[in-house]
């Protein structure tokens, strides 16, 4: 144990400080570090959580990457079929990081009831469809099952159900144009609602109705192994651009790839701003905590002026004495970090479990509660960063020690 650390440890353990004038100032400094870390943890967890939740919602309806025919069709309706018999289906073995791949097809139609009518985008899904991405949005009823014979079960959004004044168990008729030609007699289908979902994304909830893909195949006169496009889900969203390019190079020349970042550019540009907001809050909190620690350290130095003079008279140099107070300040920072982590992570845990913090305007954030997500690596890096930066800031006030003259500092009773 070095001398500076030994003296700093004795100062921390000593009871003299508790009754000194610096005691309330030290408590304020510790409190400032704690509150600052709580704010940083909440900002980090809520920012990352909201980004993650929005990305999951967009991916739930589109997949991370779409593989489709290479044509000029920019609409959401499947016009030219592709065979499901591909080398990459059902397992994309030539590209790593692929979690799941599924075949879907879409067709525009109109839902009509006795009182009103609404447009819809029928999304046909089959036995390979992974419902786990949509299951979180289910608020009433059950998910449709398309494993047996062709059936008329559909999953409809809460928004669409309210507009049509329909509920679980109700049936409705829908009309689909043949080859988008209004002169031909349309296809009529009768569907029954088995479940209602609410994703919070009006862009999707307004149109998408999940149906059996075999209905679309029959109306389009496709074969049983023909679909509109493939939806690919990744294990790591951060690799989206890289995997999209890799998949493009591994598929046939007549197939094209699209990713949700390009399709929903505005949404992803918006959530990318969360990173700046998080960094800004963390920066401000570190500066506020550092200023409080600087004030506390200056008070400690002034209170220990006589001790500094004695140490200098005994031969201690300025840097050695400065390290004593830097160690002391670092201890106070660690104490603040301990309480900050305890309170901050506690709030995050409770929010993740009970979701008691709500958005006042959920329609702007596509979700009614504040989602949180935090990992151990981020927490450790945040704590280390705060400790290092605040400790470095303590070097500035510790320079005042070099200005203290031993002769003036030592007082004899």
Residue pairs with C-beta under 8 A, 6 or more apart in sequence:
3 320
4 320
4 321
4 323
4 324
4 327
5 327
7 324
8 323
8 324
8 325
8 327
8 328
8 331
9 327
11 17
11 304
11 324
11 328
12 328
12 331
17 23
17 26
20 303
21 299
21 303
22 296
22 299
22 300
22 303
25 295
25 296
25 299
26 296
26 299
26 300
26 332
28 292
28 296
29 292
29 293
29 295
29 296
29 332
29 336
30 332
30 335
30 336
30 339
31 336
32 288
32 289
32 292
32 293
32 336
33 289
33 292
33 293
33 332
33 333
33 335
33 336
33 337
33 340
33 386
33 390
34 336
34 337
34 339
34 340
34 343
35 340
36 285
36 286
36 288
36 289
36 336
36 340
36 386
37 285
37 289
37 336
37 337
37 340
37 341
37 344
37 382
37 383
37 386
38 340
38 343
38 344
38 347
39 281
39 285
40 281
40 282
40 285
40 286
40 344
40 382
40 386
41 340
41 341
41 344
41 345
41 347
41 348
41 374
41 379
41 382
42 344
42 347
42 348
42 372
43 277
43 278
43 281
43 282
44 278
44 282
44 374
44 378
44 382
45 348
45 351
45 372
45 373
45 374
46 370
46 371
46 372
47 274
47 275
47 277
47 278
48 274
48 278
48 373
48 374
48 378
49 370
49 371
49 372
49 373
49 374
50 271
50 274
50 365
50 367
50 370
50 371
51 271
51 274
52 371
52 373
53 366
53 367
53 371
54 267
54 271
54 365
54 366
54 367
55 237
55 260
55 268
55 271
56 133
57 137
57 199
57 200
57 201
57 204
57 366
57 367
58 201
58 260
58 264
58 267
59 133
59 233
59 237
59 260
60 133
60 134
60 136
60 137
60 199
61 123
61 134
61 199
61 201
61 204
61 208
62 231
62 260
62 263
63 102
63 230
63 231
63 232
63 233
63 260
64 232
64 233
64 234
64 237
64 240
64 243
64 259
64 260
65 231
65 232
65 234
65 240
65 243
65 244
65 247
65 257
65 258
65 259
65 260
66 229
66 230
66 231
66 232
66 257
66 258
66 259
66 263
67 88
67 229
67 230
67 232
67 247
67 251
67 255
67 256
67 257
68 82
68 228
68 229
68 230
68 255
68 256
68 258
69 80
69 81
69 82
69 229
69 254
69 255
69 256
70 253
70 254
70 255
70 256
71 79
71 80
71 256
73 79
73 80
76 106
76 108
76 121
77 106
77 107
77 108
77 121
77 180
78 105
78 106
78 107
78 216
78 220
78 227
78 228
78 229
79 180
81 105
81 220
81 222
81 223
81 226
81 227
81 228
82 226
82 227
82 228
82 229
82 230
82 255
83 225
83 226
84 103
84 225
84 226
84 227
85 225
86 230
86 251
86 252
87 94
88 94
88 95
88 101
88 247
88 250
88 251
89 101
89 103
89 230
90 101
90 128
91 98
91 101
92 98
92 101
92 232
92 247
92 250
94 250
95 243
95 246
95 247
95 250
97 234
97 235
97 236
97 239
97 243
98 232
98 233
98 234
98 235
98 243
99 233
99 234
99 235
100 130
100 232
100 233
101 128
101 230
101 231
101 232
101 233
102 125
102 126
102 128
102 129
102 130
102 230
102 231
103 126
103 128
103 213
103 227
103 228
103 229
103 230
103 231
104 123
104 124
104 125
104 126
104 129
104 213
104 227
104 228
104 229
104 230
104 231
105 123
105 124
105 213
105 216
105 217
105 220
105 222
105 227
105 228
105 229
106 121
106 122
106 123
106 124
106 216
106 228
107 121
107 122
107 124
107 176
107 216
107 219
107 220
108 119
108 120
108 121
108 122
108 176
108 177
109 119
109 120
109 121
109 122
109 174
109 175
109 176
109 177
109 189
110 117
110 118
110 119
110 120
110 174
110 175
110 176
111 117
111 118
111 119
111 120
111 160
111 164
111 172
111 173
111 174
111 209
112 172
112 173
112 174
112 175
113 164
113 165
113 166
113 172
113 173
115 165
116 163
116 164
116 165
118 160
118 163
118 164
119 207
120 160
120 174
120 207
120 208
120 209
121 207
121 208
121 209
122 174
122 176
122 209
122 211
122 215
122 216
123 208
123 209
123 210
123 211
124 211
124 212
124 213
124 214
124 215
124 216
124 217
124 228
125 146
125 210
125 211
125 212
125 213
126 146
126 212
126 213
126 214
127 146
127 147
129 146
130 233
131 143
133 233
134 143
134 155
134 197
134 210
135 143
137 197
137 198
137 199
138 155
138 195
138 196
138 197
139 158
139 196
139 197
139 198
140 158
140 167
140 168
140 195
140 196
141 168
141 193
141 194
141 195
141 196
142 194
142 195
143 155
143 194
143 195
144 151
144 153
144 154
144 155
144 194
144 195
144 210
144 211
144 212
145 151
145 153
146 153
146 212
146 213
146 214
150 212
150 214
150 215
151 212
152 171
152 189
152 190
152 191
152 192
152 212
153 191
153 192
153 194
153 212
154 191
154 192
154 193
154 194
154 209
154 210
154 211
155 193
155 194
155 195
155 196
155 197
155 209
155 210
156 166
156 193
156 195
156 196
156 197
156 209
156 210
157 196
157 197
157 198
157 199
157 204
157 205
157 206
157 208
157 209
158 196
158 197
158 198
158 205
159 198
159 202
159 205
159 206
160 205
160 206
160 207
160 209
161 167
161 193
161 196
164 172
166 172
166 193
167 193
167 196
168 193
168 194
168 195
168 196
169 192
169 193
169 194
170 192
170 193
171 190
171 191
171 192
171 193
172 190
172 191
172 193
173 188
173 189
173 190
173 191
174 188
174 189
174 190
174 191
175 186
175 187
175 188
176 186
176 187
176 188
176 189
176 219
177 184
177 186
177 187
178 184
178 185
178 186
178 187
178 219
187 219
189 215
189 219
191 209
191 211
197 205
198 205
199 205
199 366
200 362
200 363
200 366
200 367
200 368
201 366
202 363
213 227
214 224
216 222
216 228
217 223
217 224
217 226
232 243
232 247
234 240
234 243
240 259
240 260
240 261
241 259
241 261
244 257
244 258
244 259
247 257
248 256
248 257
251 257
260 268
261 268
282 382
286 385
286 386
286 389
286 390
289 333
289 336
289 386
289 390
290 389
290 390
290 393
293 329
293 332
293 333
293 390
293 393
293 394
294 393
294 394
294 396
294 397
296 329
296 332
297 325
297 328
297 329
297 394
297 397
297 398
298 397
298 400
300 325
300 328
300 329
301 308
301 325
301 397
301 398
301 400
301 401
301 404
304 325
305 404
305 409
306 409
306 410
306 411
308 321
308 401
308 404
308 409
309 404
309 405
309 406
309 407
309 408
309 409
309 410
310 406
310 409
310 410
311 320
311 321
312 318
312 321
312 404
312 406
312 409
313 406
313 410
318 401
318 402
321 401
322 395
322 398
322 399
322 401
322 402
325 394
325 398
325 401
326 391
326 394
326 395
326 398
329 390
329 391
329 394
330 387
330 391
330 394
333 386
333 387
333 390
333 391
334 387
337 383
337 386
337 387
341 379
341 383
345 374
345 379
348 372
348 374
350 356
351 357
351 370
351 372
352 372
355 369
355 370
357 369
357 370
358 368
358 369
358 370
359 365
359 367
359 368
359 369
359 370
362 368
362 369
